[in-house]
Every structure is written in C-alpha cells, then in structure tokens.
Amino acid sequence: MRFLTLAAAVSSALAFETIFKFNASVQVETRSLDDIYQAAKAEGNVVTVWHGGDSITGGDALKEAFEKRFPGITLNITIDL
C-alpha cells in the first residue's frame, strides 16, 4: 500500500511539472551587480523582499546594510511571521 501511495504521489508531481513546466527555461542573470543597481534606480528606487522570520524587526539589520551598500534604493521588507 505504501508503494502505491508513493507511486501515485510521484506520478502526480511529474504530471504537474509536465503540465505547468516550472523548470522549462531557467533564466541566468548575466548583468553585473552595478548594472542591476542602476536598473533598480531607473525603475523607481524600491526593492521589495518577502522574508521569513519570528519578529517584525527581524529584517532591520538587512535593511540597514542593503541601503548603505546601495544608496538611493529603499528596501521594503515584509516579514512572514
């Protein structure tokens, strides 16, 4: 019985992947970090991150370091408590 359950789960996962093609074409970033930074500034100066954590202030150090490294860009962090 366990084998049939496992087989059903695997075949369902494979069918799901075949239908939706989540890994059909992996995109590799080829721009330099400076190019991405300049593009972010041109697109509105805001980067949004969804981040796991256990406190609402858990991303404060990340925000501070990011904004110091990339002046002119605001980092909005949403913590998923």
Short mmCIF file of the C-alpha atoms (twelve columns), coordinates in Angstrom:
data_MODEL
# 
_entry.id   MODEL 
# 
loop_
_atom_site.group_PDB 
_atom_site.id 
_atom_site.type_symbol 
_atom_site.label_atom_id 
_atom_site.label_alt_id 
_atom_site.label_comp_id 
_atom_site.label_asym_id 
_atom_site.label_seq_id 
_atom_site.Cartn_x 
_atom_site.Cartn_y 
_atom_site.Cartn_z 
_atom_site.pdbx_PDB_model_num 
ATOM 1  C CA . MET A 1  0.000  0.000  0.000   1 
ATOM 2  C CA . ARG A 2  2.850  2.414  0.809   1 
ATOM 3  C CA . PHE A 3  4.398  1.795  -2.589  1 
ATOM 4  C CA . LEU A 4  1.143  2.634  -4.375  1 
ATOM 5  C CA . THR A 5  0.779  5.832  -2.367  1 
ATOM 6  C CA . LEU A 6  4.351  6.833  -3.165  1 
ATOM 7  C CA . ALA A 7  3.913  5.927  -6.839  1 
ATOM 8  C CA . ALA A 8  0.730  7.992  -7.033  1 
ATOM 9  C CA . ALA A 9  2.433  10.975 -5.409  1 
ATOM 10 C CA . VAL A 10 5.438  10.798 -7.737  1 
ATOM 11 C CA . SER A 11 3.314  10.427 -10.864 1 
ATOM 12 C CA . SER A 12 1.123  13.356 -9.777  1 
ATOM 13 C CA . ALA A 13 4.187  15.533 -9.212  1 
ATOM 14 C CA . LEU A 14 5.640  14.592 -12.596 1 
ATOM 15 C CA . ALA A 15 2.340  15.285 -14.341 1 
ATOM 16 C CA . PHE A 16 2.054  18.647 -12.582 1 
ATOM 17 C CA . GLU A 17 5.580  19.574 -13.687 1 
ATOM 18 C CA . THR A 18 4.885  18.432 -17.257 1 
ATOM 19 C CA . ILE A 19 1.701  20.497 -17.488 1 
ATOM 20 C CA . PHE A 20 2.986  23.723 -15.936 1 
ATOM 21 C CA . LYS A 21 6.659  23.458 -16.985 1 
ATOM 22 C CA . PHE A 22 8.057  25.261 -13.945 1 
ATOM 23 C CA . ASN A 23 11.637 24.359 -14.885 1 
ATOM 24 C CA . ALA A 24 11.225 24.677 -18.643 1 
ATOM 25 C CA . SER A 25 13.708 27.507 -19.006 1 
ATOM 26 C CA . VAL A 26 15.919 28.612 -16.178 1 
ATOM 27 C CA . GLN A 27 16.984 32.218 -16.556 1 
ATOM 28 C CA . VAL A 28 20.547 33.031 -15.558 1 
ATOM 29 C CA . GLU A 29 21.328 36.620 -14.595 1 
ATOM 30 C CA . THR A 30 24.192 37.910 -16.720 1 
ATOM 31 C CA . ARG A 31 24.218 41.569 -15.667 1 
ATOM 32 C CA . SER A 32 26.800 42.847 -13.213 1 
ATOM 33 C CA . LEU A 33 25.709 43.933 -9.736  1 
ATOM 34 C CA . ASP A 34 26.299 47.549 -10.739 1 
ATOM 35 C CA . ASP A 35 24.091 47.099 -13.833 1 
ATOM 36 C CA . ILE A 36 21.303 45.684 -11.657 1 
ATOM 37 C CA . TYR A 37 21.743 48.561 -9.186  1 
ATOM 38 C CA . GLN A 38 21.451 51.144 -11.969 1 
ATOM 39 C CA . ALA A 39 18.371 49.372 -13.365 1 
ATOM 40 C CA . ALA A 40 16.743 49.367 -9.915  1 
ATOM 41 C CA . LYS A 41 17.350 53.105 -9.598  1 
ATOM 42 C CA . ALA A 42 15.819 53.654 -13.036 1 
ATOM 43 C CA . GLU A 43 12.759 51.553 -12.127 1 
ATOM 44 C CA . GLY A 44 11.754 53.567 -9.075  1 
ATOM 45 C CA . ASN A 45 14.379 53.075 -6.371  1 
ATOM 46 C CA . VAL A 46 12.396 50.497 -4.369  1 
ATOM 47 C CA . VAL A 47 13.167 46.809 -3.829  1 
ATOM 48 C CA . THR A 48 10.616 44.627 -2.029  1 
ATOM 49 C CA . VAL A 49 11.603 41.433 -0.209  1 
ATOM 50 C CA . TRP A 50 9.336  38.839 1.425   1 
ATOM 51 C CA . HIS A 51 11.330 37.334 4.272   1 
ATOM 52 C CA . GLY A 52 10.643 34.652 6.858   1 
ATOM 53 C CA . GLY A 53 11.268 35.419 10.485  1 
ATOM 54 C CA . ASP A 54 9.959  35.422 14.009  1 
ATOM 55 C CA . SER A 55 9.870  39.154 14.789  1 
ATOM 56 C CA . ILE A 56 8.674  42.220 12.974  1 
ATOM 57 C CA . THR A 57 12.110 43.859 13.374  1 
ATOM 58 C CA . GLY A 58 13.987 40.800 12.104  1 
ATOM 59 C CA . GLY A 59 14.907 42.486 8.834   1 
ATOM 60 C CA . ASP A 60 16.148 45.782 10.262  1 
ATOM 61 C CA . ALA A 61 19.857 44.887 10.061  1 
ATOM 62 C CA . LEU A 62 19.406 43.617 6.497   1 
ATOM 63 C CA . LYS A 63 17.584 46.825 5.513   1 
ATOM 64 C CA . GLU A 64 20.295 48.996 7.049   1 
ATOM 65 C CA . ALA A 65 23.146 47.089 5.371   1 
ATOM 66 C CA . PHE A 66 21.369 46.982 1.994   1 
ATOM 67 C CA . GLU A 67 20.567 50.690 1.963   1 
ATOM 68 C CA . LYS A 68 24.144 51.515 2.995   1 
ATOM 69 C CA . ARG A 69 25.544 49.354 0.169   1 
ATOM 70 C CA . PHE A 70 23.036 50.670 -2.407  1 
ATOM 71 C CA . PRO A 71 22.410 54.371 -1.658  1 
ATOM 72 C CA . GLY A 72 19.239 55.763 -3.170  1 
ATOM 73 C CA . ILE A 73 17.423 52.412 -3.075  1 
ATOM 74 C CA . THR A 74 14.740 51.782 -0.451  1 
ATOM 75 C CA . LEU A 75 14.395 48.191 0.755   1 
ATOM 76 C CA . ASN A 76 10.863 47.245 1.800   1 
ATOM 77 C CA . ILE A 77 10.903 44.043 3.844   1 
ATOM 78 C CA . THR A 78 7.737  42.105 4.609   1 
ATOM 79 C CA . ILE A 79 8.346  39.596 7.407   1 
ATOM 80 C CA . ASP A 80 6.194  36.457 7.291   1 
ATOM 81 C CA . LEU A 81 5.576  35.769 10.955  1 
# 
